[in-house]
């Protein structure tokens, strides 16, 4: 991935994080935040290896 693409993915993750924080159902909110956390970890590892 090109660095710009990774930055775009990070921006999308942050936007989704804001969207899911507004979710009223706690289970959906918590699961969504965990998935976004995992995506963020994968993205950071990818950036470090590029």
C-alpha positions in Angstrom: 0.0 0.0 0.0 1.1 3.5 -0.7 1.4 5.7 2.4 -1.4 8.0 1.2 -3.7 5.0 0.9 -2.8 4.0 4.5 -3.6 7.5 5.7 -6.9 7.4 4.0 -7.7 4.1 5.7 -6.8 5.6 9.0 -9.1 8.5 8.4 -11.9 6.1 7.5 -11.3 4.2 10.8 -11.5 7.4 12.7 -14.7 8.4 11.0 -16.2 5.0 11.7 -15.1 5.2 15.3 -17.1 8.4 15.7 -20.1 6.8 14.0 -20.1 3.7 16.2 -19.5 5.7 19.4 -23.0 7.3 18.7 -24.6 3.8 18.5 -27.2 3.3 21.3 -26.9 -0.5 21.5 -23.9 -1.2 23.8 -23.1 -4.6 22.3 -23.0 -3.2 18.8 -20.9 -0.3 19.9 -18.4 -2.4 21.9 -18.0 -5.0 19.1 -17.6 -2.3 16.5 -14.9 -0.5 18.6 -13.0 -3.8 19.1 -13.0 -4.4 15.3 -11.8 -0.9 14.6 -9.0 -1.4 17.2 -7.9 -4.5 15.4 -7.9 -2.8 12.1 -5.9 0.1 13.5 -3.3 -2.3 14.9 -3.0 -4.1 11.5 -2.7 -0.7 9.7 0.1 0.5 12.1 2.0 -2.8 11.6 1.7 -2.4 7.9 2.9 1.2 8.0 5.9 0.1 10.1 6.9 -2.5 7.6 6.6 -0.3 4.5 
